[in-house]
Amino acid sequence: MVIRLEQTAAGVMLPVKAQAGARKNGIAGEHDGALKVSVTQAPEQGKANKALAKVIAQALGLKNSQVELSSGLTSPNKSFLIVGVEITDLDNRLQTRLKF
């Protein structure tokens, strides 16, 4: 699994391939260098984006406040800013907690 993480001054950028309206919430694997995340929420009024952030935070053992949508408001290809975590720590969390 290779997720293309990017270190920025504000934190680590995590690319996400989102699937809204899925049967269940969870991490579905890796897709083209991005973390594939499924949520049951419909993509309306930002509900799916909030659900995505929550699923990512829970899966990676982060606080909800550490996961912020950075880009891709209405696109399935999104970037989330992960704050308060170094890139190596986030990569380790992805590798150890998300076994595919």
Backbone as CSV, one residue per row, in Angstrom:
resi,resn,N_x,N_y,N_z,CA_x,CA_y,CA_z,C_x,C_y,C_z
1,MET,0.843,-1.178,0.000,0.000,0.000,0.000,0.886,1.238,0.000
2,VAL,0.700,2.091,-0.970,1.482,3.323,-1.040,0.519,4.497,-1.117
3,ILE,0.410,5.222,-0.023,-0.403,6.435,0.021,0.566,7.602,-0.121
4,ARG,0.294,8.499,-1.063,1.191,9.628,-1.323,0.947,10.748,-0.306
5,LEU,1.652,10.663,0.810,1.572,11.694,1.839,2.491,12.841,1.466
6,GLU,2.104,14.047,1.865,2.930,15.228,1.573,3.028,16.098,2.814
7,GLN,4.257,16.360,3.253,4.485,17.224,4.405,4.361,18.680,3.986
8,THR,3.592,19.462,4.730,3.485,20.904,4.503,3.788,21.610,5.815
9,ALA,3.871,22.921,5.771,4.128,23.687,6.990,2.989,23.525,7.992
10,ALA,1.767,23.323,7.489,0.593,23.217,8.363,0.366,21.811,8.898
11,GLY,0.898,20.802,8.213,0.682,19.417,8.619,0.942,18.485,7.455
12,VAL,0.312,17.319,7.474,0.510,16.319,6.428,-0.749,16.245,5.573
13,MET,-0.556,16.307,4.253,-1.678,16.183,3.326,-1.904,14.705,3.026
14,LEU,-3.152,14.271,3.227,-3.544,12.888,2.991,-4.527,12.859,1.827
15,PRO,-4.129,12.279,0.676,-5.060,12.177,-0.450,-6.104,11.097,-0.167
16,VAL,-7.358,11.404,-0.485,-8.461,10.486,-0.211,-9.343,10.342,-1.446
17,LYS,-9.677,9.110,-1.760,-10.677,8.805,-2.780,-11.947,8.475,-2.008
18,ALA,-12.940,9.338,-2.108,-14.156,9.211,-1.307,-15.256,8.470,-2.052
19,GLN,-15.985,7.651,-1.300,-17.171,6.993,-1.828,-18.311,7.286,-0.859
20,ALA,-19.179,8.204,-1.252,-20.334,8.557,-0.427,-21.504,7.656,-0.793
21,GLY,-22.421,7.494,0.145,-23.591,6.668,-0.100,-23.295,5.179,-0.112
22,ALA,-22.233,4.782,0.577,-21.848,3.368,0.629,-22.711,2.615,1.650
23,ARG,-22.556,1.312,1.693,-23.318,0.496,2.653,-22.852,0.681,4.080
24,LYS,-21.528,0.929,4.256,-21.008,1.125,5.606,-19.827,2.084,5.586
25,ASN,-19.553,2.648,6.751,-18.409,3.534,6.910,-17.151,2.707,7.092
26,GLY,-16.055,3.159,6.492,-14.792,2.477,6.729,-13.754,2.764,5.673
27,ILE,-12.576,2.232,5.926,-11.454,2.335,4.997,-11.576,1.160,4.038
28,ALA,-11.575,1.460,2.747,-11.775,0.421,1.737,-10.486,0.037,1.026
29,GLY,-9.353,0.612,1.422,-8.087,0.265,0.812,-7.379,1.471,0.234
30,GLU,-6.635,1.209,-0.830,-5.853,2.249,-1.503,-6.293,2.291,-2.956
31,HIS,-6.369,3.509,-3.501,-6.745,3.668,-4.901,-5.873,4.743,-5.521
32,ASP,-4.993,4.342,-6.420,-4.151,5.277,-7.168,-3.401,6.251,-6.252
33,GLY,-2.804,5.733,-5.184,-2.011,6.563,-4.283,-2.798,7.306,-3.232
34,ALA,-4.108,7.063,-3.181,-4.961,7.731,-2.201,-5.625,6.700,-1.298
35,LEU,-5.966,7.129,-0.106,-6.686,6.278,0.831,-8.155,6.255,0.408
36,LYS,-8.704,5.071,0.183,-10.100,4.953,-0.237,-10.968,4.832,1.016
37,VAL,-11.902,5.771,1.156,-12.753,5.822,2.343,-14.212,5.835,1.913
38,SER,-15.008,4.965,2.531,-16.437,4.882,2.230,-17.241,5.397,3.413
39,VAL,-18.307,6.141,3.109,-19.225,6.610,4.149,-20.657,6.413,3.681
40,THR,-21.561,6.227,4.621,-22.964,6.007,4.290,-23.689,7.305,3.969
41,GLN,-23.170,8.424,4.421,-23.806,9.720,4.187,-23.866,10.047,2.694
42,ALA,-24.964,10.669,2.294,-25.096,11.150,0.916,-24.252,12.412,0.757
43,PRO,-23.743,12.646,-0.452,-22.907,13.832,-0.675,-23.739,15.107,-0.824
44,GLU,-24.347,15.538,0.263,-25.153,16.755,0.221,-24.871,17.624,1.438
45,GLN,-24.736,18.908,1.208,-24.528,19.908,2.255,-23.348,19.598,3.171
46,GLY,-22.315,18.984,2.627,-21.097,18.723,3.390,-21.184,17.575,4.379
47,LYS,-22.312,16.868,4.416,-22.471,15.779,5.382,-21.472,14.655,5.144
48,ALA,-21.263,14.291,3.893,-20.313,13.214,3.580,-18.887,13.624,3.940
49,ASN,-18.530,14.881,3.704,-17.180,15.344,4.035,-16.924,15.262,5.535
50,LYS,-17.918,15.631,6.342,-17.771,15.533,7.795,-17.645,14.081,8.215
51,ALA,-18.435,13.209,7.596,-18.369,11.780,7.914,-17.014,11.199,7.517
52,LEU,-16.475,11.626,6.375,-15.156,11.163,5.941,-14.086,11.533,6.961
53,ALA,-14.107,12.778,7.417,-13.115,13.235,8.396,-13.208,12.405,9.672
54,LYS,-14.415,12.099,10.097,-14.611,11.320,11.318,-14.098,9.886,11.152
55,VAL,-14.380,9.272,10.019,-13.917,7.901,9.757,-12.389,7.863,9.726
56,ILE,-11.779,8.852,9.064,-10.314,8.916,8.984,-9.722,9.076,10.381
57,ALA,-10.277,9.983,11.179,-9.767,10.219,12.532,-9.855,8.947,13.374
58,GLN,-10.993,8.273,13.337,-11.164,7.056,14.129,-10.204,5.962,13.672
59,ALA,-10.079,5.790,12.364,-9.230,4.723,11.833,-7.753,4.934,12.159
60,LEU,-7.331,6.201,12.223,-5.920,6.495,12.448,-5.603,6.865,13.886
61,GLY,-6.600,6.770,14.768,-6.365,7.077,16.172,-6.078,8.544,16.415
62,LEU,-6.769,9.413,15.678,-6.583,10.855,15.802,-7.828,11.500,16.402
63,LYS,-7.675,12.725,16.876,-8.830,13.498,17.319,-9.526,14.045,16.073
64,ASN,-10.835,14.219,16.144,-11.573,14.780,15.003,-11.013,16.134,14.592
65,SER,-10.541,16.914,15.563,-10.019,18.256,15.272,-8.697,18.218,14.509
66,GLN,-8.055,17.051,14.427,-6.778,16.933,13.716,-6.958,16.656,12.227
67,VAL,-8.192,16.431,11.786,-8.465,16.063,10.395,-9.355,17.131,9.770
68,GLU,-8.816,17.845,8.772,-9.543,18.939,8.131,-9.543,18.740,6.617
69,LEU,-10.698,18.951,5.998,-10.772,18.901,4.538,-10.005,20.092,3.977
70,SER,-9.072,19.820,3.080,-8.254,20.878,2.494,-8.692,21.216,1.073
71,SER,-9.020,20.187,0.280,-9.473,20.429,-1.089,-10.376,19.294,-1.544
72,GLY,-11.181,19.566,-2.576,-12.066,18.549,-3.120,-13.449,18.572,-2.509
73,LEU,-13.948,19.755,-2.186,-15.237,19.901,-1.514,-16.349,19.096,-2.182
74,THR,-16.424,19.143,-3.511,-17.496,18.445,-4.221,-16.983,17.320,-5.122
75,SER,-15.721,16.985,-4.991,-15.108,15.955,-5.821,-14.878,14.688,-5.007
76,PRO,-14.863,13.514,-5.659,-14.502,12.306,-4.919,-13.005,12.250,-4.586
77,ASN,-12.207,13.037,-5.284,-10.770,13.113,-5.011,-10.526,14.290,-4.076
78,LYS,-10.161,13.984,-2.854,-10.030,15.002,-1.819,-8.640,14.968,-1.196
79,SER,-8.313,16.050,-0.504,-7.108,16.093,0.317,-7.524,16.534,1.709
80,PHE,-7.048,15.799,2.697,-7.302,16.159,4.087,-5.986,16.565,4.719
81,LEU,-6.022,17.646,5.487,-4.857,18.101,6.235,-4.905,17.434,7.599
82,ILE,-3.838,16.726,7.931,-3.716,16.064,9.220,-2.724,16.881,10.040
83,VAL,-3.181,17.455,11.149,-2.332,18.332,11.961,-1.900,17.623,13.242
84,GLY,-0.742,18.029,13.741,-0.240,17.495,15.001,0.406,16.124,14.891
85,VAL,0.708,15.693,13.673,1.318,14.377,13.447,2.400,14.538,12.377
86,GLU,3.548,13.925,12.613,4.617,13.950,11.614,4.299,12.948,10.501
87,ILE,4.881,13.172,9.333,4.602,12.330,8.172,4.981,10.866,8.428
88,THR,6.089,10.633,9.120,6.490,9.246,9.393,5.514,8.570,10.349
89,ASP,5.015,9.309,11.326,4.033,8.763,12.266,2.732,8.424,11.537
90,LEU,2.291,9.309,10.671,1.054,9.059,9.928,1.223,7.853,9.001
91,ASP,2.364,7.748,8.356,2.624,6.601,7.488,2.612,5.300,8.306
92,ASN,3.218,5.331,9.481,3.212,4.148,10.358,1.792,3.788,10.781
93,ARG,0.975,4.788,11.096,-0.417,4.536,11.477,-1.177,3.885,10.317
94,LEU,-0.932,4.378,9.120,-1.582,3.794,7.948,-1.169,2.330,7.765
95,GLN,0.126,2.072,7.918,0.647,0.721,7.709,0.172,-0.259,8.776
96,THR,0.165,0.166,10.048,-0.155,-0.771,11.127,-1.645,-0.912,11.398
97,ARG,-2.414,0.151,11.239,-3.828,0.093,11.583,-4.731,-0.283,10.430
98,LEU,-4.231,-0.116,9.228,-5.069,-0.357,8.058,-4.496,-1.513,7.258
99,LYS,-4.737,-2.693,7.714,-4.219,-3.888,7.022,-5.199,-4.304,5.958
100,PHE,-4.699,-4.388,4.745,-5.569,-4.700,3.609,-5.315,-6.124,3.151
